[in-house]
Amino acid sequence: MLGLEKSVAELGLVVDAVAGWEESPMLGMSRCGKESPMRHRSGSGSQDLKSVAGRRSGGVADASPSDELSPPPVDMFRRELMGISGNLSEEQLNSFSSDGFLVIESFYSHEDVLEMRDRMTELLDGFDAASSSSIFSTKNQQQLTDDYFFDSAEKVSFFFEEKAFKDDGSLKQPKELSINKVGHALHEIDPIFKKFSCSESISSLFYSLGYKRPVVIQSMYIFKQPGIGGEVIPHQDNSFLYTDPPSCTGLWLALQDAAILNGCLWAIPGSHKDGLVRRFIRDDNGVHFDNPSPSYDKNKFVPLEVKAGTLVVIHGDLIHQSFENKSSSSRHALSLHVVDTDGCKWAKDNWIQRKTVPEPLYVS
């Protein structure tokens, strides 16, 4: 059985050192909406996800679904549609149904992108990298790392790149060039990231996809640092954030231009039609995959080179990856994952097991 550090590091999701910062996990109940103009490119498309989500994939270990991830009673915060309508065209919906991903150019403006990047700079300025070293100087390092990772589901936590440290445990370069990602509750805790993660444009997108009660279940600010930004091996988002039936959709927002040289996304068009191949399971011994990683024909992958402000919508079963960043330029991105909580049960053996009930984007 794989330990957390080995199995998750395989996908670039956790690395050799971590340190954290947190506030109350639940913010206000009002909709955090900043309307953004939608200018779409039909290089990919979208679909009614609920119809696809109803498919159970063969060859995957059955999850033990927990009770539905339901919001608190309606009188606490029922998010009515309040004029929300779908913002995806039929062409985009059909293309997503075929390809399993959708590229939407200029989803957020240049000013929006700068606001998110400036906010992350502020968070990094307030983060004491030296405070994390004590976690890795004890014989219980693995357990402390596991606990930190699990607790990050409802916090804003900092994760370092695997190659960020010298042999003596000190950083090779400044902390702002050593962080792999910040996660996994920026969308709940930080007001700036909540504004963009829960905007009317995001809600309208999921209304187009047929979601009834969508919840942002995790958020990550990914740095893909120059020279040391690690590879993320081919994977499916439903492996990590499983519901019954499957309902995860990933949103990948470029905060800097992403190209082949600095580690852009790559995907196999249409691979979502083959279903889920394995799951990432949490149990009493930590976390592990229930099946080995399949091998894929590298010639089937296509690069998704995009400009800052572009949103890539990713089907939960799409095979996608990114390579190491060997360039001198970083590749910042905001990654969100959304599941439906209407008729979809959160698996008890997902790595995320929340202590608080997540707030839906809307209720329809």
Residue, then its C-alpha position, 0 to 999 in steps of 0.5 A: m500500500l502506498g503512503l500519502e507522500k509517495s502516491v500523491a507526489e506521483l501526480g504532483l499534488v503534494v510534495d516534500a514540505v508543507a506549511g499552512w495558514e488558515e481562517s474560519p472555513m466558512l465565509g458569508m452565505s451571499r453570492c460572490g459574483k463579479e460578472s465577466p464578459m464571456r468570449h468563447r472559442s469553439g475549439s472544444g465544447s460542453q455537454d449535459l454532464k448529468s447524462v454522462a455522470g450517470r454512467r458507472s465505469g467498469g473495472v473501478a473499485d466500488a466506493s462506499p458512498s456516504d450521505e449526500l453532500s447536502p447544504p444546510p437547511v434551505d432557510m439558512f441559504r437557499r441560492e436561487l437562480m436569480g436570473i442565471s442562465g446557461n452561457l455555453s452555446e450548442e456548438q460548445l456543448n456538442s464539442f465538449s461532448s466529443d472532446g471532453f474539454l472546452v477552451i473559453e478564451s478571455f473568461y476573465s479579463h487582464e485586470d481580473v487575472l492581475e487581481m488574483r496574482d497580486r492577492m497570491t503575492e500578498l498571501l506568500d508575503g505573509f507566509d513564514a516558510a521557515s516555520s514548516s521545517s519542524i514538521f520534517s524533523t521528527k520521526n513522525q514525519q509521514q503522519l504529520t504530512d498526511d494530517y497536514f494534507f487532509d486538513s488542507a481540504e478546509k484551509v489555505s495551505f502551502f505546498f513546496e516543489e519536490k526539488a525546492f530543497k537542498d540536502d540540509g533542508s533549506l530552500k534553494q531559492p526564495k519561497e515565492l519561487s519554491i512553492n508548488k501550489v496553495g490549496h485547497a479552500l481558497h474559494e471559501i476562505d479568501p475573499i478575492f479567490k472566492k469572488f472569482s471562484c463563485s462568480e455568476s459566470i462560473s455559476s452560469l457555466f455549470y447551469s449550462l452543464g445541467y448541474k442542480r446544486p454545484v459545489v466547489i469542492q477544492s481550489m488550488y493556485i498552481f505555480k509551475q515554477p521555472g526550472i523546477g515545476g514538476e510533472v503531473i502524470p496522466h490522470q482523471d479528476n474523478s479518481f480523486l473526487y468521486t461521487d456516485p454517480p460521477s459528477c466532477t468537472g475541473l476548471w483550469l484558469a490560466l493566470q499566465d500564458a501557458a505553452i509547451l515550453n513552460g508546462c501547459l496542459w495536454a489531453i487525449p481528446g475523447s478519452h472521457k468516453d472510456g470511463l474511469v480507470r482507477r480511484f484514489i482511496r483514503d483508508d486507515n493506512g493513508v491513501h493509495f490508488d486501487n489500480p496501477s496507472p495505465s500506459y497511454d499512447k503519447n501521440k494521442f495527447v494534444p497540447l492546450e496552449v492558452k493565453a492568460g485569462t483563458l478557462v479550460v473546462i475538463h470532464g472528470d474522466l478526461i485523461h490529461q497531464s502536464f510536463e515539467n517546466k524546464s523554461s525560465s518562465s512560470r505558469h500560474a493557474l487557478s484550478l477548481h473542481v466542482v461536483d453536483t450535490d443533487g442526487c450525487k453521493w460523496a464517497k466515504d473513501n475520498w481523500i477530502q472528508r469535510k467537517t463543514v458543509p460546503e456552500p453551493l453555487y446555486v440551488s435549482 
